[in-house]
């Protein structure tokens, strides 16, 4: 995507465990990117504290203070462009995206989802897997295309559901996989082993 270190922005809404995993991978030398910005729609979220402790610039906002989703996304895009962000990394960002952000960063936005897509898209994927009684679930990293967890799949990792698993225990094991897989995929993009340009050029519609 670029010859200089990949510049990423992480979007998160909650505790920020995936954000922390990315920060830790950069610090450990396993991931050669620059985290230019954290975007968060909840100014008091724990991920904001994590970003401050990691000296990562933060853009927070309160959606209800804007007339529309498009309005706050235009503001976000301005910040991303100022930081020359190459890749958006969604990591537990609980907002519906509009065409403003999707169009501006088409082919340059990825998401991590706690299921083996296309199974169990949307909210409460872990609970969905348990309710359906499946024996295997997992984690998917995919390109964001504006649909509901519907973009091209970049990587998946499976795990078995144990008979005594609860939503909490299964979520904990899924999170452990996410924290390992997501930095790996970002590193593959940064190193050119995954070419998002090809995916972007294949866009239809």
TORDODO-440820 format. One line per field, with one value per residue: residue in one letter; residue number from 1; x, y, z of N, C-alpha, C in turn. Coordinates in Angstrom, 3 decimals, padded with zeros to 6 digits. Layout:
N
type: [a  ...]
seq: [NUM  ...]
neast: [X  ...]
nnorth: [Y  ...]
nup: [Z  ...]
caeast: [X  ...]
canorth: [Y  ...]
caup: [Z  ...]
ceast: [X  ...]
cnorth: [Y  ...]
cup: [Z  ...]
***
This chain:
205
type: [x  x  x  x  x  x  x  x  x  x  x  x  x  x  x  x  x  x  x  x  x  x  x  x  x  x  x  x  x  x  x  x  x  x  x  x  x  x  x  x  x  x  x  x  x  x  x  x  x  x  x  x  x  x  x  x  x  x  x  x  x  x  x  x  x  x  x  x  x  x  x  x  x  x  x  x  x  x  x  x  x  x  x  x  x  x  x  x  x  x  x  x  x  x  x  x  x  x  x  x  x  x  x  x  x  x  x  x  x  x  x  x  x  x  x  x  x  x  x  x  x  x  x  x  x  x  x  x  x  x  x  x  x  x  x  x  x  x  x  x  x  x  x  x  x  x  x  x  x  x  x  x  x  x  x  x  x  x  x  x  x  x  x  x  x  x  x  x  x  x  x  x  x  x  x  x  x  x  x  x  x  x  x  x  x  x  x  x  x  x  x  x  x  x  x  x  x  x  x  x  x  x  x  x  x]
seq: [1  2  3  4  5  6  7  8  9  10  11  12  13  14  15  16  17  18  19  20  21  22  23  24  25  26  27  28  29  30  31  32  33  34  35  36  37  38  39  40  41  42  43  44  45  46  47  48  49  50  51  52  53  54  55  56  57  58  59  60  61  62  63  64  65  66  67  68  69  70  71  72  73  74  75  76  77  78  79  80  81  82  83  84  85  86  87  88  89  90  91  92  93  94  95  96  97  98  99  100  101  102  103  104  105  106  107  108  109  110  111  112  113  114  115  116  117  118  119  120  121  122  123  124  125  126  127  128  129  130  131  132  133  134  135  136  137  138  139  140  141  142  143  144  145  146  147  148  149  150  151  152  153  154  155  156  157  158  159  160  161  162  163  164  165  166  167  168  169  170  171  172  173  174  175  176  177  178  179  180  181  182  183  184  185  186  187  188  189  190  191  192  193  194  195  196  197  198  199  200  201  202  203  204  205]
neast: [000.822  002.038  005.340  006.516  006.424  003.357  000.535  -001.849  -005.236  -007.087  -010.317  -012.511  -014.840  -015.086  -013.572  -011.110  -009.315  -008.340  -007.160  -005.114  -003.670  -002.644  -001.041  000.789  001.984  003.301  005.128  006.649  007.982  006.891  005.160  005.227  004.124  002.652  000.710  -001.508  -003.818  -006.514  -009.920  -012.888  -016.210  -017.132  -016.319  -015.538  -014.699  -012.767  -010.787  -009.843  -008.267  -006.295  -005.134  -004.135  -002.205  -000.487  000.491  -000.867  -002.540  -005.886  -009.197  -012.230  -015.810  -019.267  -021.961  -024.654  -024.491  -024.400  -026.013  -026.341  -025.149  -023.470  -022.418  -020.675  -018.928  -017.743  -016.178  -014.443  -013.135  -011.680  -009.796  -008.463  -007.325  -005.622  -003.760  -002.677  -003.555  -003.336  -004.710  -007.691  -008.530  -010.928  -011.939  -013.875  -015.687  -018.640  -020.507  -022.746  -021.604  -021.461  -021.824  -020.010  -017.601  -017.040  -016.761  -014.623  -012.523  -012.472  -011.569  -009.528  -010.049  -010.501  -011.980  -012.560  -014.200  -016.141  -016.742  -016.999  -017.314  -019.336  -021.147  -023.188  -023.209  -023.146  -024.440  -023.698  -022.421  -021.118  -023.016  -024.989  -023.780  -023.666  -026.410  -027.299  -026.143  -023.788  -020.689  -018.225  -016.657  -015.238  -012.887  -012.899  -011.188  -011.871  -012.381  -013.943  -016.975  -019.211  -021.498  -023.187  -020.869  -019.786  -017.729  -014.826  -013.062  -010.142  -008.660  -009.102  -009.691  -010.309  -012.064  -012.951  -016.131  -016.710  -018.528  -019.335  -019.134  -019.794  -021.239  -019.408  -017.014  -016.456  -016.227  -013.920  -011.912  -012.114  -011.364  -008.654  -007.675  -008.282  -006.529  -004.091  -004.378  -005.243  -003.125  -001.302  -002.526  -002.648  000.082  000.696  -000.588  000.842  003.351  002.926  002.116  -000.552  -002.600  -004.463  -005.130  -005.745  -008.168  -009.684  -009.725  -011.381  -013.891  -017.415  -020.559]
nnorth: [-001.203  001.164  002.588  003.590  003.212  001.692  003.621  003.608  003.853  003.179  002.151  002.082  001.171  000.294  -001.565  -001.988  -004.127  -005.379  -003.193  -002.770  -005.113  -004.670  -002.402  -003.583  -005.449  -003.781  -002.530  -004.724  -005.260  -006.926  -005.960  -003.671  -000.809  002.477  003.769  006.077  007.263  006.972  006.425  007.076  006.645  006.995  008.959  008.320  005.733  002.778  002.235  004.683  005.569  003.603  004.330  006.875  006.202  004.882  006.887  007.532  009.552  010.793  010.841  011.689  011.549  012.470  010.910  011.818  014.524  015.407  016.149  014.089  010.771  011.012  013.560  013.425  011.568  012.867  014.704  012.914  011.798  014.005  014.260  011.817  012.149  014.295  013.017  011.363  008.709  005.325  002.938  001.825  000.331  -001.493  -002.197  -003.438  -001.360  000.165  001.363  002.062  002.263  004.836  005.861  007.909  007.417  004.833  005.148  006.965  005.469  003.124  -000.220  000.063  -000.500  -002.557  -005.219  -007.066  -010.025  -011.999  -014.728  -017.459  -016.154  -016.628  -017.205  -016.228  -013.225  -009.731  -008.440  -009.960  -012.412  -014.589  -015.517  -016.180  -018.384  -020.240  -020.499  -021.711  -024.149  -025.035  -026.778  -025.760  -022.622  -019.351  -016.866  -014.070  -012.017  -009.347  -007.407  -004.239  -003.473  -001.960  -003.432  -005.803  -007.182  -008.328  -008.160  -009.058  -011.913  -012.035  -013.532  -016.407  -018.141  -021.069  -022.503  -025.042  -025.499  -026.077  -028.513  -027.442  -024.741  -021.300  -018.097  -016.258  -017.769  -018.780  -016.424  -015.379  -017.149  -016.722  -014.046  -014.265  -015.478  -013.470  -011.452  -012.402  -012.977  -010.609  -008.572  -010.046  -010.177  -007.449  -006.952  -008.544  -007.090  -004.671  -005.549  -006.281  -008.826  -009.361  -007.959  -005.294  -003.566  -004.991  -006.152  -003.842  -002.941  -004.779  -004.077  -003.947  -002.584]
nup: [000.000  000.642  000.708  002.961  006.605  007.445  008.112  010.568  011.756  014.596  015.369  018.049  020.656  023.253  025.807  024.603  024.141  021.825  020.591  022.453  022.060  019.526  019.993  021.776  020.082  018.284  020.017  020.725  018.456  016.588  014.769  012.272  012.106  012.219  014.715  014.266  015.218  017.520  017.235  018.845  019.922  022.430  024.860  027.497  027.485  028.221  026.383  025.554  027.684  027.504  025.054  025.652  027.547  025.896  024.375  022.036  019.738  020.210  018.990  020.082  020.199  020.588  019.385  019.514  019.520  016.972  013.864  012.081  011.164  009.012  009.349  011.621  010.636  008.469  009.837  011.119  008.885  008.024  010.106  009.765  007.251  007.739  009.320  007.498  007.179  006.275  006.588  008.054  011.080  012.404  015.623  017.552  017.233  017.663  015.883  013.205  009.939  007.433  003.959  003.752  005.217  004.291  001.506  001.386  002.379  000.926  000.421  002.191  004.807  007.584  009.538  012.563  013.510  015.756  014.803  012.440  009.641  006.691  008.766  011.485  011.476  012.542  015.700  018.918  018.257  019.460  021.283  019.442  018.169  020.280  020.846  018.521  018.663  017.415  016.791  016.258  016.135  015.662  014.534  012.359  010.055  007.996  004.973  005.015  003.542  003.696  004.057  006.274  008.016  005.675  003.814  001.734  002.892  004.820  006.654  008.754  011.820  013.565  016.412  018.752  020.280  023.600  025.583  028.056  027.714  028.278  027.374  028.345  028.829  026.290  024.852  026.037  025.144  022.434  022.288  022.928  020.632  018.762  019.612  018.857  016.112  014.765  014.857  013.295  010.756  010.120  009.988  007.788  005.794  005.959  005.182  002.609  001.985  001.991  -000.359  -000.479  -002.465  -004.781  -004.022  -003.738  -006.386  -007.513  -006.993  -007.340  -008.488]
caeast: [000.000  002.923  006.706  006.847  005.638  001.908  -000.086  -003.178  -006.115  -007.910  -011.634  -012.991  -015.885  -015.186  -012.397  -009.936  -008.325  -007.688  -006.271  -003.934  -002.891  -001.915  000.010  001.805  002.713  004.214  006.199  007.484  008.668  006.224  004.277  005.900  003.172  002.508  -000.676  -001.613  -005.027  -007.644  -011.223  -013.801  -017.495  -017.485  -015.151  -015.144  -014.386  -011.454  -009.796  -009.262  -007.174  -005.217  -004.467  -003.370  -001.039  000.417  000.850  -001.545  -003.533  -007.266  -010.336  -013.480  -016.991  -020.556  -022.828  -025.905  -024.239  -024.361  -027.316  -026.416  -023.921  -022.589  -021.737  -019.485  -017.952  -016.967  -015.175  -013.459  -012.336  -010.731  -008.698  -007.699  -006.535  -004.545  -002.755  -002.241  -003.838  -003.416  -005.583  -008.563  -008.658  -012.074  -011.638  -014.950  -016.317  -020.049  -021.326  -023.041  -020.860  -022.181  -021.053  -018.957  -016.368  -016.798  -016.269  -013.316  -011.499  -012.806  -010.412  -008.496  -010.671  -010.699  -012.724  -012.443  -015.537  -016.002  -017.370  -016.494  -018.219  -020.554  -022.021  -023.380  -022.811  -023.873  -024.216  -023.844  -022.050  -020.804  -024.305  -025.648  -023.162  -024.116  -027.846  -027.508  -025.613  -022.689  -019.548  -017.029  -016.808  -013.903  -012.637  -012.699  -010.766  -012.393  -012.441  -015.244  -017.558  -020.449  -022.544  -023.112  -019.802  -019.961  -016.630  -013.914  -012.396  -008.686  -008.113  -010.005  -009.126  -011.418  -011.877  -014.069  -016.970  -016.754  -019.894  -019.663  -018.857  -020.792  -020.879  -018.201  -015.821  -016.177  -015.745  -012.548  -011.025  -012.148  -010.547  -007.243  -007.366  -008.297  -005.347  -002.964  -004.629  -005.399  -001.812  -000.689  -003.120  -002.187  001.472  000.677  -000.940  001.956  004.487  002.555  001.705  -001.959  -002.708  -005.827  -005.364  -006.432  -009.557  -010.331  -009.932  -012.413  -015.192  -018.522  -021.750]
canorth: [000.000  002.313  002.172  004.004  002.443  001.834  004.461  003.068  004.415  002.149  002.594  001.201  001.774  -000.279  -001.750  -001.795  -005.202  -005.558  -002.034  -003.021  -006.173  -004.034  -001.594  -004.491  -006.048  -002.743  -002.357  -005.928  -005.379  -007.914  -005.247  -002.437  000.215  003.635  004.003  007.531  007.820  006.186  007.074  006.452  007.337  007.071  009.622  007.745  004.316  002.365  002.262  006.027  005.542  002.779  005.122  007.928  005.572  004.482  008.110  007.540  010.625  010.317  011.665  011.193  012.334  011.968  010.907  012.556  015.954  015.676  016.023  012.822  009.970  011.567  014.750  013.111  010.844  013.865  015.210  011.848  011.697  015.129  013.895  010.728  012.706  015.092  012.078  010.554  007.323  004.402  001.801  001.888  -000.961  -001.499  -003.127  -003.254  -000.051  -000.224  002.321  001.737  003.154  005.381  005.943  008.926  006.744  003.670  005.615  007.613  004.472  001.871  -001.083  000.400  -000.616  -003.949  -005.453  -008.401  -010.461  -013.228  -015.939  -017.853  -015.612  -015.816  -017.577  -015.364  -011.817  -008.805  -008.413  -011.155  -013.575  -015.712  -016.016  -016.828  -019.696  -021.120  -020.746  -022.606  -025.462  -025.467  -027.363  -024.993  -021.213  -018.817  -015.442  -013.677  -010.666  -009.114  -006.047  -003.595  -003.028  -001.236  -004.372  -006.348  -008.190  -009.009  -007.915  -010.164  -012.478  -012.020  -014.610  -016.998  -019.145  -021.781  -023.193  -025.902  -025.095  -027.148  -028.753  -026.602  -023.337  -020.240  -016.952  -015.643  -018.592  -018.842  -015.090  -015.230  -017.891  -016.031  -012.835  -014.651  -015.686  -012.154  -010.668  -012.944  -012.961  -009.268  -007.994  -010.796  -009.750  -006.076  -007.071  -009.065  -005.961  -003.722  -006.140  -006.548  -010.212  -009.203  -006.781  -004.764  -002.844  -005.910  -006.256  -002.569  -002.847  -005.729  -003.568  -003.879  -001.932]
caup: [000.000  000.746  000.988  004.325  007.578  007.294  009.132  010.828  012.779  015.214  015.826  019.110  021.485  024.591  026.658  023.778  024.270  020.529  020.453  023.272  021.417  018.418  020.625  022.318  018.954  017.782  021.009  020.738  017.179  015.729  013.853  011.862  011.667  013.103  015.134  014.191  015.825  018.012  017.091  019.800  020.044  023.847  025.454  028.780  027.316  028.718  025.304  025.514  028.663  026.924  024.019  026.318  028.164  024.811  023.643  020.737  019.674  020.332  018.580  020.633  019.849  021.077  018.197  019.687  019.349  015.533  013.203  011.359  011.140  007.976  009.862  012.435  009.818  007.713  010.778  011.297  007.658  008.045  011.012  009.148  006.152  008.342  009.827  006.347  007.548  005.148  006.876  009.232  011.748  013.305  016.712  018.519  017.003  017.648  015.146  011.810  009.043  006.289  002.727  003.885  005.625  003.428  000.204  001.544  002.679  000.255  000.248  003.178  006.120  007.948  010.774  013.137  013.940  016.545  014.266  011.132  008.634  006.817  009.873  012.647  011.378  013.398  017.143  019.758  017.447  020.340  021.768  018.310  017.963  021.354  020.688  017.378  018.982  016.538  017.497  015.928  015.772  015.483  014.332  010.961  009.698  006.648  004.450  005.229  002.271  003.961  004.435  007.628  008.091  004.394  002.893  001.456  004.069  004.757  007.486  009.726  012.705  014.201  017.681  019.120  021.406  024.588  026.075  029.209  027.422  028.412  026.538  028.900  028.624  024.863  024.467  026.508  024.252  021.146  022.419  022.875  019.213  018.123  019.994  018.096  014.669  014.176  014.533  012.198  009.485  009.868  009.563  006.412  004.926  005.976  004.477  001.230  001.777  001.625  -001.221  -000.458  -003.719  -005.688  -003.581  -004.049  -007.837  -007.928  -006.543  -008.303  -007.960]
ceast: [000.861  004.317  007.151  006.077  004.147  001.340  -001.523  -003.915  -006.984  -009.204  -012.125  -013.988  -015.852  -013.874  -011.096  -008.895  -007.632  -006.761  -004.981  -003.051  -002.073  -000.774  001.152  002.641  003.700  005.404  007.177  008.242  008.076  005.373  004.890  004.892  003.251  001.032  -000.859  -002.776  -005.902  -008.898  -012.204  -015.055  -017.970  -016.283  -014.670  -014.789  -012.971  -010.386  -009.140  -008.090  -005.993  -004.421  -003.605  -002.104  -000.004  000.875  000.312  -002.568  -004.956  -008.234  -011.586  -014.622  -018.220  -021.555  -024.080  -025.735  -024.206  -025.734  -027.475  -025.106  -022.929  -021.796  -020.519  -018.470  -017.139  -015.859  -014.067  -012.541  -011.301  -009.532  -007.832  -006.795  -005.390  -003.401  -002.185  -002.410  -004.021  -004.492  -006.384  -008.732  -009.815  -011.853  -012.675  -015.572  -017.792  -020.954  -021.557  -022.342  -021.741  -021.251  -019.907  -017.620  -016.024  -016.221  -014.859  -012.201  -011.855  -011.536  -009.295  -009.067  -010.941  -011.401  -012.434  -013.781  -015.429  -016.873  -016.669  -017.493  -018.191  -021.509  -022.016  -022.797  -023.567  -023.536  -024.360  -023.518  -021.746  -022.086  -025.067  -025.099  -023.628  -025.589  -028.135  -026.900  -024.496  -021.514  -018.263  -017.416  -015.398  -013.879  -012.383  -012.182  -011.167  -012.303  -013.842  -015.755  -018.877  -021.615  -022.338  -022.108  -019.734  -018.787  -015.745  -013.149  -010.887  -008.061  -009.201  -009.226  -010.268  -011.039  -013.133  -014.831  -017.093  -018.174  -020.309  -019.388  -020.070  -020.390  -019.596  -016.956  -015.450  -015.648  -014.292  -011.569  -010.990  -011.287  -009.060  -006.800  -007.313  -007.000  -004.089  -003.152  -004.623  -004.055  -001.115  -001.213  -002.673  -000.742  001.565  000.326  000.234  003.137  004.179  002.174  000.210  -002.075  -004.158  -006.151  -006.112  -007.892  -010.330  -010.656  -011.022  -013.804  -016.196  -019.692  -021.486]
cnorth: [001.259  001.817  002.599  003.136  002.747  002.646  003.993  003.930  003.289  002.785  001.595  001.946  001.344  -000.365  -001.626  -002.890  -005.487  -004.387  -002.273  -004.095  -005.617  -003.185  -002.487  -005.114  -005.051  -002.592  -003.529  -006.128  -006.417  -007.262  -003.887  -001.476  001.385  003.813  005.500  008.094  006.713  007.016  006.335  007.303  007.443  007.655  009.012  006.268  004.002  002.430  003.638  006.117  004.729  003.594  006.214  007.370  005.155  005.665  008.100  008.670  010.060  011.338  011.017  012.109  011.684  012.044  011.754  014.067  016.367  015.437  014.681  012.057  010.546  012.757  014.383  012.296  011.794  014.437  014.181  011.763  012.812  014.810  012.795  011.249  013.553  014.210  011.196  009.063  006.468  003.341  002.063  000.472  -000.864  -002.585  -002.941  -001.873  -000.293  000.831  001.804  002.758  003.639  005.424  006.954  008.258  005.587  004.100  006.203  006.598  003.107  001.053  -000.825  000.368  -002.091  -004.047  -006.866  -008.772  -011.820  -014.384  -016.293  -017.385  -016.498  -016.235  -016.514  -013.962  -010.967  -008.951  -009.798  -012.439  -014.796  -016.342  -016.737  -018.239  -020.688  -021.479  -021.728  -023.993  -025.947  -025.950  -026.561  -023.551  -020.656  -017.318  -015.197  -012.250  -010.448  -007.641  -005.501  -003.061  -002.286  -002.125  -004.865  -007.495  -009.018  -008.852  -009.133  -010.603  -012.521  -013.169  -015.115  -017.976  -019.756  -022.278  -023.986  -025.307  -026.289  -027.312  -027.838  -025.121  -022.463  -019.109  -016.306  -016.469  -018.665  -017.497  -014.896  -015.949  -017.267  -014.771  -013.164  -014.881  -014.343  -011.404  -011.160  -012.739  -011.556  -008.605  -008.729  -010.339  -008.334  -006.094  -007.599  -007.963  -004.993  -004.229  -006.470  -007.985  -010.322  -007.893  -006.314  -003.997  -003.720  -006.047  -004.988  -002.463  -003.772  -005.262  -003.540  -003.170  -000.533]
cup: [000.000  001.080  002.383  005.313  007.449  008.453  009.336  011.848  013.295  015.702  016.873  019.978  022.940  025.333  025.883  023.893  022.940  020.208  021.226  022.658  020.260  018.958  021.111  021.203  018.353  018.729  020.997  019.435  016.252  014.651  013.543  011.241  012.630  013.428  015.264  014.991  016.377  017.833  017.985  019.960  021.489  024.598  026.759  028.682  027.775  027.638  025.186  026.489  028.138  025.895  024.644  026.946  027.123  023.966  022.209  020.733  019.623  019.757  019.141  020.216  020.464  019.927  018.331  019.516  017.877  014.920  012.508  011.498  010.129  008.499  010.696  011.646  008.939  008.596  010.984  010.081  007.593  008.926  010.401  008.038  006.676  008.832  008.720  006.630  006.293  005.346  008.136  009.772  012.741  014.358  017.820  018.436  016.736  017.008  013.735  010.921  007.905  005.078  002.834  004.206  004.688  002.085  000.318  001.755  002.098  000.002  001.231  004.596  006.408  009.295  011.265  013.757  014.632  016.065  012.968  010.092  007.390  007.929  010.959  012.508  012.395  014.873  017.766  019.008  018.310  020.858  020.657  018.100  019.027  021.196  019.559  017.598  018.078  017.382  017.298  015.615  015.589  015.294  012.851  010.894  008.249  006.267  004.680  003.902  002.459  004.303  005.857  007.649  006.812  003.435  002.692  002.704  003.840  005.532  008.425  010.596  013.509  015.591  017.999  020.296  022.351  025.134  027.221  028.964  027.707  027.475  027.032  028.616  027.149  024.365  024.864  025.582  022.858  021.187  022.329  021.430  018.491  018.372  019.291  016.597  014.082  013.891  013.388  010.841  009.135  009.388  008.133  005.416  004.822  005.159  003.024  000.944  001.499  000.864  -001.264  -001.731  -004.713  -005.317  -003.930  -005.542  -008.330  -007.533  -007.677  -007.652  -007.451]
***
